[in-house]
């Protein structure tokens, strides 16, 4: 939960680096929250309220998820523009996933001097 909150504190920070742990914990908790909200939709008395919450949560998470993804790409030594590879049909999402799973650069790179690797 620490990593999720840390990513939210850097809500729209596209500079710097994000470790694999920070990226994947943010992604995990985001999916867990959405899964819980989707499960609540099946309760008929609150289905409309939960549907609205799903839309609000999804809209609120667009910018922080993009920012943490760009910082993760920076941590691997790539520009944030590599995120756009995701829009290439079929192979783009797989390629981005491979990039996000790679090790951090241990040495300082042009995006930050952070030497923390995970």
N, C-alpha and C positions, 0 to 999 in steps of 0.2 A: 504494500500500500504506500510505502515511503516513496517508491519510484514513480508511482502514479501521481502523487501530490507534487513531487518535484517537477514532473513534466508539466503539470497544470500551472505551477508557479512561473514557468517559462512559457506561458501561454502563446505568445506570438514572437518568441525569440528564435530567429532563424540563424543566428550566428553562434559559433561555438560547436561543441561536440556532445554527443549523447552515446553512452556506452551501450553495448548489447543488452545488458541487464535493464537499463533504464527504458530502452525502446520496447523490449519484449514484455516487461512488467506493465508498462503503460497499455500496451496492446491487449494483454491478458485481462487486466481489470476493466478496460473498456468493453471487451466482449462479454465479460461476466455481468456487468451492469446492464448491458443491452439484453442479454439472455434472461435476466431476472425480469426486466420490464416486459419482454415478449411473453414470458410465462404468466405475468399478471393480466395480460390481455384476455385470457380465457375466463377471468372472473367477470361475469356479465354486468354486474352492477357498477364496476369501475372501468369498463373497457374503453369508453370515450376519453376519460381522464388519462389513462395510461397511454393511449394512442397519442395524445397531445404531448405527454411527457417524453415519449419515444422521439417524436419529431423535434422537440426542444433540445433533448440531450444530443441527438444526432447532429443538429445544427451547431450546437455549442462545441462539439468535439472536432469539427472539421479543421479549424485553425490549429489547435494544439497537436492533433495527429499529423498534420502536414509539417508543422514545425519540428516535432520530434523525429520525423522521418528524414527531414533535411539535415538535422543535426547528426543523425545516425550515419547518413551518407558522408557528411564531413568527417566523421570519426574514422571512416574507412579510407579517407583521402580523396574522396570524389566530390564534385560540385553537387549542389542541391538540384541542379537542372537534370541530373540523372533520374529524378523522380518521374520525369515525363516519359521514360522508357515504359512505364506502366500502361501507357495508352496504345502501345503497339499490340495489335490483336494476337491472341494466343500466347506468344512467347514473352511478351513484355512483362506481365505480372510475375511469371516464373523468374525472369532475369532479375527483376527488382528484389524478389524474395531472396535470391542467391546473394545479391549485393548486401542486403540487410543482415544476412547471416554471417558474413565474413568477419574475421578478426579486426580489432581496432589497430590502428597504426600506433606502435609503441612510442615512436619518436614524434617530436613536434611536427605538425604539418602547417600548411598555410592558413588553416581555419582556426587553429588554437594551439596553445603550447601545452595542453593537457597531455600528460604522459601516462594516464591511467588506462590500462587495457583490461578487457574482460574476455 
